[in-house]
């Protein structure tokens, strides 16, 4: 059995890139022959995937005469220089389709895959099925692809026409599965809720000395849509502010990210911007964190929430669609996760102005609630939490996909 993994953007730099890396690793450990197709800048051709034979890497090169613009990102704010799908005009689309189809053809004719695992219900998946209608294609939804339906409506007719030809569409959660069925003309049996995954060899709890302050960590893009400005404002208004330390991990791009980072300097709270961390440093950061927080307005199923729980941190997150359903009630009963009420949104990832004050108060309240538990040494049954996460590993996810090969 030969598997081709496909991603229209850079591996390893975003959630979908981590999916590709980890599913490739699971496939490698099971002995599958595998290849990878991905979009990368011309000057950075390294695939960033362990155990990938370079002859089986098929890059679509951006910032070249054939594709004279940066990699197109599924999010409008990417952690690297990128192009928005909403800015793709007809000429750019023609170049994009031509180059992707050229590399897809090369990959399929040379590698001869039996199945393709394609990331995102978006253009790349349609190109694969357009060229090779009989090649089994499994498509992973990451949430950002559904968001692009709102942001890039000029591309929607292409996607809606061709996505139903894909064999299976995998949703991160049941809410997302229902959205896919509603948006696309697909049969119920084509849509499968597969969930997400984490690596228990990388993310696990450890015994450690109590932190001098309650250590809070945010991991993700430094962007408005992730709620980072509101988190920064909220921590200022916590009752426990002097006992808290907030660490921001990640990158953004452009003035939006720069303004958020600059705003830290005017705050009295102990806030540190750590930038993007290498994997081993991120694992260590989560293991030494008391609280992980994600005040995002839009996500599919955030991998880092599972990784933080597995590392021993308590989690505070917006009540993102499907997250509570995926993690289950027992996680809440163990006080492992608290949910911030999602404000009413004016667009897919921007709250109404009159909702912001209440949202920031809710963040502050949850931070005080959980930090009080930590400051007062309340018992936390982490072993029970880890047991509840056993079926949420990458190997478990790969096994669920494997049933459809």
N, C-alpha and C positions, 0 to 999 in steps of 0.2 A: 504494500500500500504506500502510495507516494502522495504527500500533502504539500500543496502550495498555499502559503500564508500571504495575504494581500492587504496592503494598507496604503492609502493615497498620500500619507504624510510621513514624517520621520519616526522611526521606531524608538521606543524608550523615553520619549520626551513628554508624553501625555498619557492619560489613562488607557487609551486604545493602543498606544505603543507598548505599554506595559503588558496589556493583554497578549499582544503578539509575542513578546519576549517570553512570557511565562507559558503560554500554550506551546510554543516551539520547544521549550525546555521539557515540558511534560511529554511531548511527542518524541523527543530525542531519547528520553529515559525509557520509553516504551519500544524503541528500536525502529521507528518510522523513518523512511527517507523523506527529507523535507527541503523545500526551497522557500525563498522569501522575495516578494515583489513589493517595493516601497518607493515613495517619493522623497528625494533628498536634494539638498543644494549640490551643485556641481563640484564645489571645492571640498565637500564632506561626504565622501563615498563609502566610508566605513559603516557597515550595517549595524554595529552595536548590538549584536546578538551572539551570545555564547554558543560555541559548537557548530556554527553555520559555516559550511564549506563555501568559500568565497565564489567558487564557480557556480554555486546555486543561489547567488544573490543577483536579482534583476532590478537595478535601480532606474527609476524615471528621474532624469536629471533636470532640475530647475536652474534658473539664472544662466541659461545657455541661449544661443541663437534660436533654437527650436522652441524653448519655453523661457522667454526673456522676462520672467517675473519670479518672485520668491515662491516657495512651496505654499500651496493653498491649504489653509487650516480649517478644520471643522468647527473650531471656536473662533469668534471674531477677535479675541485676545489670546494669542498663543505665547508660549514661553520662548519664542524665537521669532526672527523676522519672517513674516508670512503675508500672504494675500488672502483677502476675504472672498468667499464664493459670491457674496452679494455684489462684488465689484467686477466679476467676470463678465466681460461683454462678448459679443458674438465672435469676434476675431480671436480673442483669448480662448474661448471655449473650443473653437475649431483646432487650435494648436494643442490644447490640453487633451482633447479626445484623440487626436492623431498620434501624439507621443505615447499616451497610455496604451492605446490599442497596439501600437508597434511593439512595445515591451511585453505586453500580455501575450501577443502572438509568439514572440521569441521564447518566453518562459514556458508556455504550454508545448510548443513544438520541440524544444530541447529537453525539458525536464519530464514531460509527459505525466502530469499529475493525475491521480485517480479522483481526488477531491480538492476543492478550494475552500479555505476558511477565509472569508473576506470581511474586513472590518468596516462597518458603517452601512446602513441602508441608504446608499447614495450613489454617485455617478460611477465609481470604480466597479461596484458590483454589477451595475447595468452593462458596463463595457464587456466584462467577462462573459456574461450570459448572452450578450448580443453576438459575440464572436464564436462562442462555443456553447450552443444551447443544450447539448447533451452532456456537458461536463458538470458533475454534481457540485453545486455551489451552496455552501452554508454561510449565511450572512449574520454577523453579530451587530446588534443595535447597541449604541453607546449613549443614546439620549441627545447628543449634540446633532445627530443626523435628523432627528425629529424637529429640533429647533431650527435647523436650516430650512425646513419647509416653510417657516414663517419669514425667515430673513432673506431667502433667495428664491422668491416665488417664480422668477423667470426660468429657473432650472427644474421646477417641480413637474411640469408635464413629461419631461424625459424620464424622470425617476418613477413617477406613478405608472407610466405605461409599461416599463420594463422590469421593475422589481418583482411583480407577481410571477415572473418566469423563473426566479430563483427557487431552489428546492426547499430550503428551510430558512426561516427568519427567527433568530434567537433573541429573546427579550431578557433584560436584566431582572425584571420583576413583573408581577401580574398586572399592575397598572399600565406599564409600558406595553405589555402584550395586548391589552385591550385597545390602546391607542393605535398600535400597528394594524390591528384588524379593522379598526374604524377608518383609518387613513388610506389603506391599500385594499385593492380588490383581490384578496387572498383567501384561500380556504382556511378554516379553523385549524386543521391539522398541520398546516405549513408553519404556524407560529408556535414556538415552544419557549416556555419560561425556563431559562437555564441558570440565572443568577450570575454571581461574580466569583472571584477566588482570591486566595492569599497563599503565601509560601510560609509554612510553619517553621522551616529551617532558618528563615530570615527574620520573622516577626514572632517573638515569644517573650513572656515576662521574665524578670529576674529579680532576685532579692537585692536590695540596695539601701543605702543610707537615705534617711528622709531628707528631701530637699530643704534648703534654708527658706526658700519661698515656694509657694505652690506653683509648679512649673506648668504653664499652659502652652500648647503648641498648635499652630495652624499650618497646614501644608496644602499648597495649591497655587494657582495663578494669583499674582498680586493685582487684583482687578475689582472694579465696582460690582460686577455681577456675582462675585464670590462673597460679597458682603464685608469685605475687609475694612473699608472706611468705617462701617457701623460697629464692627468689633473694636476698632481702635477707640472710637468715641465711647462705647459702652464700658470698657474696662476702667475708664476714667471715673465712672459713676458707680462703681461697685463699692460696697461697704468695706470689703476686704482689700481694697486697692493696694495698700502698702505691703500686703502679704503676698501679692501676686506678681508673677513674671510672665510676660507674653512673648513668645518667640514666633516670628513669621518666617516660614520656609517656602521658598519658591521664587519664581520670576514672573515678570509681565513684560509688556513692551509699550513703548511710546510714552507720551506725557501722562496718561492716566496712571500708569504704574509709578512713574517718577513722582507725581504729586502725592500719591498715597505714602510712599516711602519718606518723602520730605515732611509730611504732616506729623510723623512720629516725633520729630525734634521739638515740637511745641507742646507735647503732652507731659504731664507729671508722672504718669504711670511708667513702670519699668517695662519698656517695649524694646525688643531687639530684632533687627532685620538680619537674618542669616543668609539670605540669598538661596540659590538652589544648592542642595547638598548632594554629594556622591551617595550612592546607595548604602554603603556601610555606615556612613555618618547619619543618614536618615534613620536607619534601623536603631542606632544608638540613641538618637534624639527621642524617638518614640518610647524606647524602653525606660528612659529617664524622665519621661513626662508624667505628670499626675493627671492632666486633663488634655484631651484633644478637642479642638473646636472647629466646626465647619458651618459658618452662617450663610451658606450659599443660597442663591435664589433659583438656581437651575443646575441639576445634575442628572445623570442616568442612575447609576448605582455606584457611589464613590468608593473606590477600592480602599482608599486610605482610612476610611471609617473602620473597615474590617481589620486592616493592618494595625490600627491604633488599639482597638479592643484586644487583639491577639497579643499586643506588646504590653498590656497591663494598664493602659490609660483608660480613665473614664471618658466618655464621649458626650459632647453637647453638639447637636446639629439641628438645622432647620428640619421641619417635618416634610422632607422631600418625598414626592409620590413614590410609593413602593418600598421605601427603606424600612419602615416599621414592619411591613408585611414580610419582607425578606428576613429580617433579624428575629422577629417573633416576640411574643409577650414575655417569655421567661427572661430574656436579656434585660427588659425594663424592670421586671420584678427584682432582679439582682442589683438594681441601681447602677447598671453599667452604662446606660445611655439616657439622656434627657433630650426632649425635643423642644425647639424654639418655634413658636407659632409663625407660620409663613405669612408675611404681610400680603395684602392685595397688590397684584402686580399690574402696572400700566402696560408694559410690554412683557415678553417672555422672561426677561431677567432684570427688570427695573421696577422697583416699588413706587406706588403713588407717594408723593411728597408728604401727604398728611398721615401716612402709615409709619414713617421712619421713627418718630419719637417713641411710639409704642414698641416697635421692633427692638430698638436699642435698649429700652428698659427691660424687655424680656430677656435679652442676652445678659445684661447685668445681673438680673435676678437669678438666672440659671448658674452663672459663674459664682455668685455668692453661695447658692445652695450647695453646689458640688464642692467648692473650696472649703466650706464649713465642715463637710464630712471628712475631708483630708486633714484639715487643721486639728480636728478633734479625734483623729485616728479611728474613725468608724470602721468596723470590720468590712472587708470587701472580699467576697468569695470568688477570687479570680480563677481558681481551678474549675469551678462550675461554668464560668463564662467560656473558658477555653474548650471545655467539652461540648458546649453548644455550637462552637465554630468548626467542629471536626469535619462536617460535610461541605464546608465552604472553602476548601483548598483548591488550588489550580488543578491538581490531579483529579479532584472530584468533578470540576467543570469540564476538563478534557474528556473524562469518561462519559459525561452526559452528551457531549458532542459526538463522541466516537460511536454511539449507538445509531447515529444517522449516516455514518460513512457508507 
